[in-house]
């Protein structure tokens, strides 16, 4: 299988559970380090899929690489290349494909319960996921669904949490966090947490039962999303092989 290309936007926001999952499935992957000045490859025939991770910047900021990534997303979507987006990555895919990304009235940070949406796509992707399910959310901005996308789940503070469009699945949440990864975020970026509104938990609340909560989230949601997405990657690769034959 060709590798999955993962775009990292800051050196402390790693793929976490995603690369653990890919390694366990013997799926090759490579890292594009935007934080180190790596260029955005515009080729899509040399990869099995694309992943866009999070970041503290906005998709509306004036960084040339944001435009490059959105151009790549549009190119990939036109050929139904499987894509995965977490947090900033979900906003990049949404904006590139016609959605709008804008600041929320208040941040949404913490372990929150999300509920499934009632549509055929959500029922397919979340068939075995409990409803509701607790996940880790940390974002300042929200997207509107791009045309043709189906919503997957929502939280009390942000209705549009995740969506599927073609072979792309994206969530503004962070189902990829591991205890070590989230612990480092709290150490490095904890100053972002100001629990003055109902949608923001305290650092102490977020740290509570952290290993247990991550394991539960991975089992209930994360790995199931990744399994569904990996199946799309395999099917896409087979389609390309047949087309080339």
C-alpha positions as CSV (number, residue, x, y, z in Angstrom):
1,X,0.0,0.0,0.0
2,X,1.1,3.5,-0.7
3,X,1.7,5.6,2.4
4,X,-0.8,7.9,4.2
5,X,0.5,11.5,4.2
6,X,0.0,13.2,7.5
7,X,0.3,17.0,7.8
8,X,1.6,18.3,11.1
9,X,1.2,22.0,11.8
10,X,2.9,22.4,15.1
11,X,5.7,20.2,16.5
12,X,3.8,19.4,19.7
13,X,0.6,18.4,18.1
14,X,1.4,14.8,17.1
15,X,-0.9,12.2,15.5
16,X,-1.2,10.3,18.8
17,X,-3.6,7.3,18.5
18,X,-3.7,7.6,14.7
19,X,-0.1,6.4,14.1
20,X,-0.5,3.8,16.9
21,X,-3.5,2.5,14.9
22,X,-1.7,2.6,11.6
23,X,1.4,0.9,12.9
24,X,-0.7,-1.9,14.4
25,X,-2.4,-2.4,11.0
26,X,1.0,-2.2,9.2
27,X,-0.1,0.8,7.2
28,X,2.8,3.0,6.0
29,X,2.7,6.7,6.7
30,X,4.8,9.8,6.2
31,X,4.9,13.1,8.0
32,X,4.9,16.6,6.3
33,X,6.2,19.0,9.0
34,X,4.6,22.3,8.2
35,X,6.1,23.6,11.4
36,X,9.6,22.8,10.0
37,X,9.0,24.5,6.7
38,X,8.2,21.4,4.7
39,X,6.4,22.3,1.4
40,X,2.9,21.1,0.8
41,X,3.1,18.3,-1.9
42,X,0.4,18.7,-4.5
43,X,0.7,15.2,-5.8
44,X,-2.0,12.7,-4.8
45,X,-1.1,9.7,-7.0
46,X,1.7,8.7,-4.6
47,X,-0.4,8.3,-1.5
48,X,-3.2,6.2,-0.2
49,X,-4.8,9.0,1.8
50,X,-4.3,12.4,3.5
51,X,-4.5,13.4,7.1
52,X,-4.6,17.0,8.4
53,X,-3.9,17.5,12.1
54,X,-4.7,20.3,14.5
55,X,-3.0,23.6,15.3
56,X,-3.5,26.8,17.3
57,X,-3.8,29.0,14.2
58,X,-7.0,29.8,12.3
59,X,-7.7,28.5,8.8
60,X,-8.5,32.2,8.1
61,X,-4.9,33.3,9.0
62,X,-2.6,34.6,6.3
63,X,-0.2,31.7,5.9
64,X,0.6,30.6,2.4
65,X,0.7,26.9,3.4
66,X,-3.0,27.1,4.4
67,X,-3.9,28.0,0.8
68,X,-1.6,25.2,-0.4
69,X,-3.3,22.7,1.8
70,X,-6.8,23.8,0.8
71,X,-5.8,23.5,-2.9
72,X,-4.5,20.0,-2.2
73,X,-7.8,19.1,-0.4
74,X,-9.9,20.3,-3.4
75,X,-7.7,18.3,-5.7
76,X,-8.0,15.2,-3.5
77,X,-11.8,15.6,-3.1
78,X,-12.2,15.8,-6.9
79,X,-10.7,12.3,-7.1
80,X,-12.4,11.0,-3.8
81,X,-9.0,10.4,-2.2
82,X,-9.6,9.4,1.5
83,X,-9.0,12.3,3.9
84,X,-9.1,12.6,7.6
85,X,-9.2,15.8,9.6
86,X,-8.8,16.5,13.3
87,X,-9.6,20.0,14.8
88,X,-7.8,22.5,12.5
89,X,-7.7,19.7,9.9
90,X,-11.5,19.4,9.9
91,X,-11.8,23.2,9.5
92,X,-9.4,23.1,6.6
93,X,-11.3,20.4,4.7
94,X,-14.6,22.2,5.5
95,X,-13.4,25.6,4.2
96,X,-11.7,24.2,1.2
97,X,-14.9,22.4,0.1
98,X,-17.2,25.3,0.6
99,X,-17.9,25.6,4.3
100,X,-17.4,28.6,6.5
101,X,-15.1,28.7,9.6
102,X,-15.6,31.4,12.2
103,X,-14.9,32.1,15.9
104,X,-17.4,30.7,18.4
105,X,-19.0,32.9,21.1
106,X,-17.0,30.8,23.6
107,X,-14.3,28.2,23.5
108,X,-15.2,24.6,23.9
109,X,-12.6,22.7,25.9
110,X,-12.9,19.5,27.9
111,X,-14.3,16.0,28.1
112,X,-17.8,16.4,26.7
113,X,-20.6,14.0,25.7
114,X,-21.6,14.0,22.0
115,X,-24.7,12.5,20.5
116,X,-25.1,10.8,17.2
117,X,-26.9,12.5,14.3
118,X,-29.9,10.8,12.8
119,X,-29.0,10.1,9.2
120,X,-27.9,7.1,7.2
121,X,-24.2,8.1,7.0
122,X,-23.9,8.6,10.8
123,X,-25.6,5.3,11.4
124,X,-23.1,3.6,9.1
125,X,-20.0,5.2,10.5
126,X,-21.1,5.1,14.2
127,X,-23.0,1.8,14.1
128,X,-21.2,0.4,17.1
129,X,-20.5,3.6,19.0
130,X,-22.3,4.3,22.2
131,X,-24.8,7.2,22.2
132,X,-23.8,9.5,23.8
133,X,-20.1,9.0,24.0
134,X,-17.5,11.1,25.8
135,X,-14.6,12.6,23.8
136,X,-11.9,15.3,24.2
137,X,-12.8,18.6,22.5
138,X,-10.6,21.7,22.3
139,X,-11.4,24.4,19.8
140,X,-12.1,28.2,19.4
141,X,-13.7,28.2,15.9
142,X,-16.5,26.2,14.3
143,X,-17.2,25.2,10.7
144,X,-20.4,25.0,8.7
145,X,-20.8,21.7,6.8
146,X,-19.4,21.9,3.3
147,X,-22.0,21.1,0.5
148,X,-22.6,17.3,0.3
149,X,-21.4,16.5,3.8
150,X,-23.4,14.6,6.3
151,X,-23.1,15.4,10.1
152,X,-22.0,12.6,12.4
153,X,-22.4,13.9,16.0
154,X,-23.0,17.1,18.0
155,X,-22.2,18.5,21.4
156,X,-24.2,20.7,23.7
157,X,-22.0,23.7,22.8
158,X,-21.3,23.1,19.1
159,X,-23.8,21.4,16.8
160,X,-21.4,20.8,13.9
161,X,-18.7,18.5,15.5
162,X,-18.0,16.0,12.7
163,X,-18.9,15.1,9.1
164,X,-18.4,12.7,6.3
165,X,-18.1,13.9,2.7
166,X,-17.3,11.2,0.1
167,X,-14.2,9.4,1.4
168,X,-13.4,12.2,3.8
169,X,-14.2,12.1,7.5
170,X,-13.4,15.0,9.9
171,X,-14.0,16.1,13.4
172,X,-13.3,19.3,15.3
173,X,-12.6,17.2,18.3
174,X,-9.4,15.4,19.3
175,X,-10.2,11.6,19.3
176,X,-6.5,11.0,18.6
177,X,-5.2,12.2,22.0
178,X,-3.3,9.8,24.2
179,X,-2.7,10.4,27.9
180,X,0.9,11.5,27.2
181,X,-0.1,13.7,24.3
182,X,-2.9,15.5,26.1
183,X,-0.8,15.8,29.2
184,X,1.9,17.6,27.2
185,X,-0.8,19.9,25.7
186,X,-2.0,20.9,29.2
187,X,1.6,21.6,30.2
188,X,2.4,23.6,27.0
189,X,-0.9,25.2,26.2
190,X,-2.8,25.1,29.4
191,X,-2.9,28.9,29.6
192,X,-5.5,28.7,26.9
193,X,-7.9,27.2,29.4
194,X,-10.0,29.8,31.2
195,X,-12.9,28.0,32.9
196,X,-15.2,31.1,33.1
197,X,-17.9,29.7,30.9
198,X,-19.9,26.4,31.0
199,X,-18.2,25.1,27.8
200,X,-14.7,25.2,29.3
201,X,-13.6,22.7,31.9
202,X,-10.6,23.3,34.3
203,X,-7.3,21.7,33.8
204,X,-8.0,19.6,36.9
205,X,-11.2,18.3,35.4
206,X,-9.5,17.5,32.1
207,X,-6.7,15.6,33.9
208,X,-9.1,13.6,36.0
209,X,-9.0,9.8,35.1
210,X,-7.0,10.8,32.0
211,X,-5.6,7.4,31.0
212,X,-9.0,5.7,31.6
213,X,-10.9,8.3,29.6
214,X,-8.5,8.1,26.6
215,X,-8.7,4.3,26.5
216,X,-12.5,4.5,26.7
217,X,-12.7,7.1,23.9
218,X,-10.4,5.0,21.7
219,X,-12.4,1.9,22.1
220,X,-15.8,3.6,21.8
221,X,-15.1,6.1,18.9
222,X,-11.6,6.7,17.7
223,X,-10.6,3.2,16.6
224,X,-14.0,2.6,15.0
225,X,-13.7,5.8,13.0
226,X,-10.2,4.8,11.9
227,X,-11.4,1.3,11.0
228,X,-14.1,2.7,8.8
229,X,-11.7,5.2,7.2
230,X,-9.1,2.5,6.6
231,X,-11.7,0.4,4.8
232,X,-12.3,3.4,2.5
233,X,-8.5,3.6,1.8
234,X,-8.3,-0.1,0.9
235,X,-11.3,0.2,-1.4
236,X,-9.9,3.3,-3.0
237,X,-6.5,1.6,-3.6
238,X,-8.3,-1.4,-5.2
239,X,-10.3,0.9,-7.5
240,X,-7.1,2.7,-8.7
241,X,-5.4,-0.7,-9.3
242,X,-8.4,-1.8,-11.5
243,X,-8.4,1.5,-13.4
244,X,-4.6,1.2,-14.1
245,X,-4.9,-2.4,-15.3
